Amino acid sequence: MKFIFIYVSILLLLFSNNTLTAQNQKQWYNEIGINILQLPATTIDIIYQTSNKPWYSIVANGGYTINYVNSFDIIGFLLSPHIKKSGDGYSIQKQSGGFVKIGAKFNLRKKIENDNYFFLGAYFTNSLVCEKGEYQNPDIQNSEIVDLNHTIYIYGFTGAIGFNFKIYKKLVSDFCFNVSLPSSQYKDFYGYIDYIPGMGFMEIKKSKNIIPFPMITWNLKYKF
């Protein structure tokens, strides 16, 4: 937890310092956009970033998943291994929840006006997942069906690497590969089909080790 507070404190200090001296520096460049790859996953994913130096951008990212169980997340499916008969008696009816990411992008460019550049990202991610379902013991015929319902708070770190490019005038985009390391609370999911808003999807048996969650994003952004 100490590293989390240090990381967030550095970001806040950097942002406040540049805000106080903004009149003596170059103007701030702002972008707001939406991750279009998460729309089929029934997720509204909005990103906002601001910078007044070419080498970094401060990023705030938030969103909400309506119900991942009813979604069509072909990319998440392809990124994850799969387990035969992974239900183990669990029938998941709903996975929904929101997330907030705060962090920074480290841009590989010399001029802030350059819209075509590679970047590295580091974010502190907070997710809240509401999961509903049923459980029936697969080893006992006609066993009682138990209703399940819980809410899990999961935090973690997300690392990213991607490329930002210009589309037309003030319309820009970035394509990015993300890997998240969630807190151990994700092991409380029912069954093996786990979706963490803002971190991604993984279908794998629980283990003592923390499992990384991969996700690909494609943000369509407007500069203002």
Backbone bond lengths (Angstrom), bond angles and torsions (degrees), N, CA, C in turn:
res aa  C-N    CA-C-N  psi(-1)  N-CA   C-N-CA  omega(-1)  CA-C   N-CA-C  phi
1 M - - - 1.455 - - 1.519 111.58 -
2 K 1.334 117.86 -31.20 1.462 121.35 -179.85 1.521 110.69 -57.66
3 F 1.353 117.09 -41.96 1.451 120.48 -177.63 1.533 110.81 -67.31
4 I 1.338 116.91 -32.09 1.460 120.68 178.07 1.525 110.14 -63.15
5 F 1.341 116.17 -49.27 1.464 120.50 -179.13 1.533 111.17 -63.94
6 I 1.333 117.54 -39.24 1.471 120.58 178.14 1.518 110.69 -62.56
7 Y 1.343 116.51 -44.86 1.463 121.38 -177.83 1.528 110.94 -63.57
8 V 1.348 116.43 -47.98 1.465 120.49 179.94 1.524 110.81 -64.55
9 S 1.328 117.84 -38.24 1.464 121.73 179.82 1.515 111.58 -63.15
10 I 1.336 116.64 -41.28 1.467 120.99 178.43 1.524 110.35 -61.99
11 L 1.350 116.79 -43.26 1.461 120.50 179.57 1.526 111.43 -63.12
12 L 1.339 116.46 -44.17 1.465 120.38 179.73 1.520 111.28 -65.18
13 L 1.333 117.06 -39.74 1.461 120.98 178.41 1.517 110.90 -64.82
14 L 1.326 116.38 -42.61 1.459 121.20 179.25 1.519 110.79 -63.08
15 F 1.331 116.13 -43.99 1.464 120.52 -178.77 1.527 111.83 -67.02
16 S 1.339 116.93 -45.00 1.468 120.50 -178.06 1.519 111.16 -67.10
17 N 1.328 117.78 -38.16 1.457 121.57 -179.99 1.521 111.30 -63.54
18 N 1.338 115.72 -43.29 1.454 119.15 -179.89 1.520 111.96 -73.04
19 T 1.344 117.40 -30.73 1.461 120.24 177.70 1.516 110.98 -67.68
20 L 1.336 117.75 -40.52 1.457 121.73 -178.85 1.522 112.09 -67.33
21 T 1.327 116.12 -29.89 1.462 119.55 -176.84 1.523 112.03 -107.39
22 A 1.327 116.60 18.95 1.463 120.22 -173.94 1.531 112.10 -62.51
23 Q 1.341 117.55 -30.04 1.452 119.66 -177.71 1.520 111.98 -67.98
24 N 1.338 117.23 -24.47 1.450 121.17 -178.80 1.521 112.92 -98.74
25 Q 1.316 116.33 5.59 1.449 120.36 -178.33 1.514 109.80 -123.32
26 K 1.342 114.67 -179.82 1.449 119.50 176.69 1.524 109.36 -67.67
27 Q 1.327 115.58 159.81 1.453 120.33 -178.37 1.523 111.33 -65.69
28 W 1.330 114.81 157.21 1.455 120.64 177.08 1.529 109.77 -81.93
29 Y 1.315 115.87 139.22 1.453 122.52 176.72 1.523 108.36 -105.53
30 N 1.328 116.86 123.43 1.457 121.85 -175.69 1.519 111.27 -116.77
31 E 1.319 115.56 144.96 1.454 121.93 177.56 1.527 108.98 -138.54
32 I 1.320 116.30 141.67 1.456 121.75 174.46 1.522 108.10 -134.39
33 G 1.332 115.66 140.07 1.451 117.71 -175.83 1.514 112.89 -159.22
34 I 1.327 114.66 -175.83 1.458 122.08 -178.52 1.520 109.45 -135.07
35 N 1.307 115.66 141.50 1.464 122.01 177.67 1.527 108.52 -83.33
36 I 1.315 116.97 104.68 1.460 120.30 -173.64 1.528 112.26 -75.45
37 L 1.330 118.61 -19.68 1.462 120.37 179.14 1.520 112.30 -72.89
38 Q 1.342 118.20 -19.12 1.452 120.94 -179.86 1.531 113.03 -90.45
39 L 1.330 117.75 -7.60 1.460 120.05 179.60 1.529 112.72 -62.90
40 P 1.346 120.00 -43.46 1.476 119.14 175.61 1.532 112.72 -64.44
41 A 1.340 117.27 -20.28 1.464 121.64 177.24 1.527 111.40 -88.06
42 T 1.333 116.02 20.63 1.474 124.78 -179.94 1.522 111.71 51.33
43 T 1.331 116.19 40.19 1.460 121.86 -178.34 1.529 110.60 -124.28
44 I 1.331 116.30 126.99 1.458 121.57 170.98 1.526 106.67 -91.52
45 D 1.324 117.10 117.73 1.467 123.46 -171.96 1.531 108.30 -127.29
46 I 1.342 116.43 104.20 1.466 122.09 -175.71 1.528 109.71 -107.30
47 I 1.329 116.45 136.39 1.459 121.36 179.04 1.524 110.05 -123.53
48 Y 1.338 115.89 140.31 1.467 122.56 174.77 1.521 107.86 -131.16
49 Q 1.324 116.12 132.80 1.455 119.40 177.85 1.522 110.23 -139.11
50 T 1.322 115.83 148.40 1.449 121.59 -178.50 1.526 109.68 -141.54
51 S 1.323 116.85 147.52 1.469 120.36 178.94 1.521 109.70 -159.97
52 N 1.338 115.19 151.72 1.458 120.46 172.20 1.522 110.74 -128.94
53 K 1.314 115.78 10.49 1.459 123.53 174.43 1.523 108.33 -132.22
54 P 1.310 118.53 146.58 1.471 119.13 -176.68 1.512 114.54 -68.33
55 W 1.325 118.12 -24.66 1.466 119.47 -170.04 1.520 114.99 -90.60
56 Y 1.332 119.03 -4.81 1.460 119.27 177.89 1.527 110.96 -148.64
57 S 1.331 115.38 158.16 1.468 123.28 171.57 1.521 107.53 -139.67
58 I 1.329 116.25 137.31 1.459 121.37 173.81 1.526 107.76 -89.44
59 V 1.333 116.42 133.20 1.459 121.38 -170.45 1.528 110.84 -124.34
60 A 1.332 115.33 134.60 1.458 122.77 169.75 1.527 107.25 -125.18
61 N 1.316 116.37 127.23 1.460 121.77 -173.29 1.531 108.80 -135.58
62 G 1.319 116.38 128.69 1.454 119.39 -179.96 1.510 111.39 -145.34
63 G 1.326 115.57 160.71 1.453 118.74 179.58 1.506 112.55 -174.48
64 Y 1.333 114.18 179.50 1.462 120.61 -179.03 1.528 109.53 -145.86
65 T 1.340 115.30 135.19 1.455 122.29 176.08 1.522 109.22 -100.37
66 I 1.326 117.44 124.48 1.458 121.47 -177.77 1.527 110.46 -72.16
67 N 1.309 117.74 -56.30 1.475 122.31 174.74 1.516 108.81 -162.62
68 Y 1.322 116.01 103.79 1.457 120.64 -175.84 1.526 111.92 -65.89
69 V 1.325 117.59 -27.89 1.469 121.01 -178.41 1.526 111.14 -60.86
70 N 1.329 117.14 -34.19 1.463 121.79 -179.17 1.526 112.59 -94.45
71 S 1.328 117.16 13.83 1.466 120.27 -175.19 1.523 111.92 -92.35
72 F 1.337 114.23 175.05 1.463 122.07 176.95 1.526 107.15 -126.16
73 D 1.321 116.48 83.82 1.466 122.29 -176.04 1.526 109.26 -105.66
74 I 1.336 116.03 75.67 1.459 120.44 -175.97 1.522 111.54 -65.72
75 I 1.350 117.69 -34.67 1.461 120.58 -179.64 1.524 110.58 -69.33
76 G 1.343 116.88 -45.18 1.451 120.05 176.55 1.520 112.00 -60.39
77 F 1.330 115.90 -37.37 1.465 120.84 179.01 1.524 111.08 -64.78
78 L 1.329 117.14 -40.74 1.458 121.13 -178.30 1.529 112.15 -72.59
79 L 1.324 117.88 -27.56 1.460 121.17 -177.82 1.528 112.85 -79.38
80 S 1.318 117.49 -14.33 1.463 120.97 -172.99 1.524 111.50 -111.02
81 P 1.339 118.13 143.60 1.464 120.36 168.55 1.525 109.20 -70.03
82 H 1.318 116.90 165.96 1.456 119.59 -176.43 1.523 111.04 -132.47
83 I 1.323 114.36 150.95 1.451 121.38 -175.82 1.521 109.27 -115.97
84 K 1.325 117.67 128.64 1.450 121.30 176.02 1.529 109.63 -68.07
85 K 1.329 115.89 137.37 1.463 121.79 -179.53 1.530 110.59 52.92
86 S 1.320 115.25 48.18 1.454 119.96 -174.29 1.525 113.97 -76.23
87 G 1.352 117.36 -5.86 1.454 118.65 -177.85 1.516 113.63 -69.68
88 D 1.345 116.85 -40.66 1.473 121.58 -178.22 1.521 112.42 52.29
89 G 1.317 116.23 39.52 1.457 120.98 178.31 1.512 114.38 93.17
90 Y 1.328 117.53 -10.03 1.466 121.12 -179.83 1.534 110.34 -91.38
91 S 1.299 115.59 137.10 1.457 122.51 173.84 1.523 107.53 -123.70
92 I 1.328 116.27 105.82 1.462 121.11 -175.89 1.517 109.72 -87.48
93 Q 1.310 116.23 126.59 1.463 121.67 -177.70 1.525 112.70 -104.37
94 K 1.338 116.40 -25.72 1.460 118.48 -177.77 1.523 110.95 -154.10
95 Q 1.329 116.03 134.19 1.465 123.96 169.86 1.525 106.73 -133.50
96 S 1.322 116.27 108.42 1.458 120.14 -179.02 1.521 108.95 -136.35
97 G 1.323 116.10 166.54 1.458 119.17 178.59 1.518 112.38 154.27
98 G 1.327 114.78 172.43 1.459 120.67 -177.74 1.507 112.26 -118.74
99 F 1.328 115.13 171.57 1.459 120.58 179.65 1.517 110.49 -150.46
100 V 1.326 115.24 156.61 1.464 123.08 173.44 1.515 108.00 -137.43
101 K 1.330 116.57 129.43 1.461 122.85 175.14 1.527 109.01 -116.48
102 I 1.318 115.98 137.63 1.462 121.41 174.28 1.518 107.73 -131.83
103 G 1.322 117.05 131.80 1.452 118.49 -178.64 1.514 112.37 -178.65
104 A 1.314 115.76 -154.21 1.463 121.33 -175.90 1.511 110.96 -146.18
105 K 1.328 114.52 150.63 1.460 122.28 172.28 1.521 108.34 -108.81
106 F 1.303 116.52 135.86 1.462 122.75 176.78 1.525 107.66 -104.94
107 N 1.328 115.14 107.51 1.456 121.81 -169.06 1.523 112.38 -92.21
108 L 1.307 115.48 135.08 1.466 121.57 178.59 1.530 108.94 -95.48
109 R 1.337 115.61 75.12 1.459 121.72 179.33 1.525 109.02 -150.18
110 K 1.322 116.88 158.59 1.459 121.84 -178.06 1.524 112.68 -98.28
111 K 1.345 117.45 -28.51 1.455 121.42 -178.26 1.518 109.70 -122.72
112 I 1.330 116.10 139.81 1.450 120.53 -178.16 1.532 111.76 -68.73
113 E 1.349 116.52 -21.67 1.461 119.83 178.30 1.525 112.32 -76.09
114 N 1.316 117.40 -13.51 1.465 121.21 -179.15 1.526 110.00 -74.30
115 D 1.323 116.94 120.64 1.466 121.51 -178.91 1.525 113.08 -98.12
116 N 1.320 117.36 -2.07 1.464 120.94 -179.71 1.529 109.07 -112.91
117 Y 1.337 116.76 106.06 1.457 119.78 -175.62 1.529 110.85 -163.67
118 F 1.313 115.89 154.17 1.460 122.15 171.90 1.527 108.95 -84.85
119 F 1.317 116.60 156.20 1.464 120.67 179.14 1.526 110.88 -149.64
120 L 1.343 113.92 158.35 1.457 122.96 171.39 1.528 107.48 -117.68
121 G 1.324 116.66 143.84 1.448 120.01 -178.20 1.514 111.95 -128.38
122 A 1.329 115.76 148.85 1.462 121.96 175.70 1.521 107.99 -140.73
123 Y 1.336 117.21 124.40 1.456 121.23 -173.01 1.532 110.97 -136.56
124 F 1.322 115.44 148.81 1.460 122.52 169.79 1.527 106.47 -99.61
125 T 1.329 117.01 120.99 1.460 122.47 -171.28 1.524 111.49 -112.35
126 N 1.326 115.89 134.41 1.460 122.69 176.09 1.521 108.59 -121.63
127 S 1.337 116.73 127.72 1.461 121.23 -178.67 1.520 110.72 -131.66
128 L 1.320 114.66 143.52 1.459 121.57 175.54 1.528 107.33 -124.67
129 V 1.332 116.57 120.55 1.462 121.96 -174.26 1.525 110.29 -118.22
130 C 1.327 116.17 127.14 1.464 122.08 173.45 1.532 107.90 -105.85
131 E 1.310 115.58 121.87 1.459 120.59 -175.39 1.531 109.86 -123.68
132 K 1.339 115.41 130.62 1.463 122.01 177.90 1.520 109.31 -126.73
133 G 1.327 115.54 146.27 1.448 119.00 178.66 1.515 112.29 -176.71
134 E 1.325 115.17 -164.33 1.452 122.71 178.68 1.512 110.12 -136.25
135 Y 1.318 115.75 155.04 1.465 120.22 176.57 1.520 109.50 -133.39
136 Q 1.338 114.56 132.49 1.459 122.14 174.32 1.512 108.15 -134.25
137 N 1.313 116.88 124.98 1.463 121.66 -176.68 1.521 110.08 -59.70
138 P 1.346 118.33 115.99 1.468 120.38 -177.02 1.530 113.26 -71.08
139 D 1.319 117.40 -14.57 1.463 120.94 -178.34 1.527 113.08 -91.32
140 I 1.337 116.73 -6.89 1.469 120.94 -178.98 1.522 108.51 -122.45
141 Q 1.314 116.23 118.08 1.449 120.82 -178.09 1.527 110.84 -66.65
142 N 1.351 115.03 134.76 1.466 122.20 179.59 1.530 112.65 55.39
143 S 1.306 116.04 35.62 1.467 119.85 178.79 1.522 110.18 -71.76
144 E 1.306 116.00 164.61 1.460 121.92 -178.16 1.533 111.13 -65.68
145 I 1.318 115.59 139.31 1.460 121.56 176.35 1.527 108.42 -91.13
146 V 1.318 115.72 125.50 1.458 121.72 -177.35 1.524 109.63 -107.30
147 D 1.329 116.87 127.34 1.465 121.31 176.38 1.529 109.64 -76.61
148 L 1.321 116.21 138.40 1.458 122.06 -177.08 1.525 109.56 -123.49
149 N 1.314 115.66 142.52 1.462 120.04 179.88 1.520 108.83 -163.84
150 H 1.325 117.59 120.60 1.460 119.97 175.97 1.528 110.29 -153.73
151 T 1.329 114.87 165.44 1.459 122.62 177.61 1.522 108.24 -125.03
152 I 1.333 116.47 131.86 1.462 121.83 -175.89 1.526 109.70 -121.75
153 Y 1.325 116.44 131.58 1.466 121.24 170.97 1.526 108.39 -98.58
154 I 1.327 115.95 126.05 1.457 122.34 -178.11 1.526 108.49 -128.60
155 Y 1.315 116.90 131.33 1.452 120.70 174.26 1.531 108.63 -120.70
156 G 1.311 116.06 165.60 1.455 119.10 179.66 1.510 111.82 178.34
157 F 1.318 114.74 179.91 1.460 122.19 176.90 1.521 109.67 -108.49
158 T 1.327 115.49 141.70 1.458 121.99 178.15 1.518 109.52 -122.30
159 G 1.313 116.46 126.14 1.456 122.48 173.17 1.522 109.62 -106.14
160 A 1.321 116.75 146.96 1.461 119.73 -175.03 1.521 110.99 -143.99
161 I 1.324 114.73 151.72 1.462 121.95 172.27 1.523 107.29 -140.81
162 G 1.326 116.34 134.05 1.449 117.83 -175.97 1.513 113.43 -163.60
163 F 1.324 114.77 -173.95 1.467 121.96 -178.81 1.522 108.60 -133.87
164 N 1.320 116.01 130.36 1.459 124.09 177.15 1.527 108.92 -101.99
165 F 1.343 117.24 137.23 1.468 119.10 -178.12 1.525 110.45 -146.80
166 K 1.321 114.40 153.59 1.455 121.37 -179.63 1.520 110.07 -85.60
167 I 1.350 115.85 139.61 1.455 120.83 176.26 1.529 110.54 -102.90
168 Y 1.345 115.92 -58.53 1.458 119.80 -179.89 1.521 109.28 -163.21
169 K 1.333 116.41 120.87 1.460 123.45 179.45 1.528 110.71 50.66
170 K 1.338 118.89 -110.69 1.455 121.42 -177.47 1.526 113.66 -91.52
171 L 1.309 116.52 4.62 1.464 121.24 179.09 1.525 109.53 -94.58
172 V 1.335 116.68 119.35 1.456 122.41 -179.48 1.523 109.11 -129.33
173 S 1.328 116.10 172.87 1.456 120.30 -178.30 1.519 109.42 -152.35
174 D 1.334 115.83 159.43 1.460 119.28 170.25 1.521 109.83 -141.36
175 F 1.320 114.16 143.52 1.464 122.78 179.13 1.518 106.86 -116.44
176 C 1.346 117.39 128.59 1.453 119.30 -166.27 1.532 111.89 -145.25
177 F 1.330 116.01 140.73 1.459 122.18 172.61 1.525 108.57 -104.04
178 N 1.332 116.50 125.55 1.458 122.80 -176.11 1.529 110.99 -116.41
179 V 1.316 115.89 144.02 1.463 121.85 172.28 1.526 107.76 -131.18
180 S 1.332 116.62 125.67 1.468 121.70 -178.08 1.520 110.77 -114.77
181 L 1.318 114.68 140.97 1.462 121.83 173.43 1.526 107.57 -111.19
182 P 1.350 117.16 100.82 1.459 120.02 -176.16 1.521 112.15 -82.11
183 S 1.323 115.76 162.67 1.457 120.85 172.50 1.525 109.16 -68.83
184 S 1.319 116.78 165.11 1.463 121.45 -172.83 1.524 113.60 -66.87
185 Q 1.336 118.32 -8.95 1.460 120.64 -178.91 1.527 112.73 -62.19
186 Y 1.341 117.57 -20.78 1.463 118.87 -179.41 1.535 111.29 -64.96
187 K 1.321 117.36 -18.37 1.460 120.69 178.87 1.521 112.33 -70.60
188 D 1.347 116.99 -9.36 1.464 120.99 178.52 1.522 112.77 -83.82
189 F 1.338 117.76 -1.49 1.459 120.32 177.22 1.522 110.19 -59.65
190 Y 1.340 115.84 147.18 1.459 120.54 172.95 1.533 108.68 -72.28
191 G 1.303 117.36 136.60 1.458 120.56 178.28 1.513 112.39 67.11
192 Y 1.335 115.90 -156.13 1.465 121.72 -176.64 1.525 112.71 -114.54
193 I 1.319 117.54 -1.90 1.464 120.28 -178.69 1.519 108.13 -92.84
194 D 1.323 116.19 103.61 1.460 121.89 -171.89 1.533 110.76 -115.28
195 Y 1.317 115.39 128.45 1.462 120.52 173.67 1.520 108.58 -128.68
196 I 1.325 116.14 125.10 1.456 121.86 178.19 1.526 107.98 -114.98
197 P 1.328 118.83 114.18 1.469 120.21 178.36 1.526 111.34 -54.92
198 G 1.315 115.41 131.08 1.459 121.16 -179.59 1.512 114.67 85.76
199 M 1.339 117.19 -11.75 1.471 120.54 -179.50 1.526 112.66 -117.59
200 G 1.331 117.07 -35.15 1.446 118.44 177.48 1.515 113.85 125.90
201 F 1.327 114.87 -170.34 1.458 123.92 -174.41 1.526 109.81 -116.99
202 M 1.325 114.89 142.28 1.455 119.66 175.63 1.528 109.32 -150.13
203 E 1.304 115.88 133.58 1.463 121.52 175.63 1.522 107.76 -117.66
204 I 1.323 116.13 100.05 1.456 119.82 -175.12 1.530 109.00 -159.59
205 K 1.319 116.23 150.85 1.458 120.53 178.42 1.522 110.05 -67.13
206 K 1.326 114.78 144.50 1.455 120.30 -179.61 1.527 110.21 -67.04
207 S 1.311 116.13 146.95 1.464 122.00 177.89 1.523 108.67 -143.42
208 K 1.309 116.14 171.77 1.459 120.33 179.06 1.523 111.45 -69.34
209 N 1.331 116.68 -26.63 1.460 120.94 -179.11 1.532 110.64 -83.05
210 I 1.331 115.35 152.51 1.459 120.99 175.61 1.523 109.21 -75.64
211 I 1.321 116.83 127.72 1.458 122.44 -178.53 1.535 109.21 -94.51
212 P 1.339 118.79 127.40 1.471 120.30 176.90 1.523 111.21 -72.54
213 F 1.325 115.33 141.51 1.465 122.11 178.96 1.530 108.80 -106.63
214 P 1.338 118.89 117.15 1.463 120.74 179.01 1.527 112.14 -89.73
215 M 1.311 116.31 152.87 1.463 121.12 175.95 1.526 109.33 -158.32
216 I 1.315 116.81 141.40 1.462 122.55 175.20 1.526 108.46 -109.35
217 T 1.322 116.48 132.96 1.462 121.17 178.58 1.522 110.54 -120.53
218 W 1.302 114.99 149.76 1.471 121.80 174.89 1.521 106.86 -137.76
219 N 1.337 115.29 98.77 1.455 121.44 -176.04 1.531 111.68 -93.06
220 L 1.305 115.52 128.48 1.456 122.09 172.88 1.517 107.06 -100.69
221 K 1.370 118.15 117.96 1.458 121.86 -168.64 1.533 112.35 -125.43
222 Y 1.347 113.36 153.57 1.472 120.67 176.55 1.532 108.61 -119.02
223 K 1.336 117.38 131.39 1.458 122.68 179.70 1.531 109.49 -91.37
224 F 1.354 115.61 135.08 1.466 119.55 178.11 1.518 110.96 -145.12
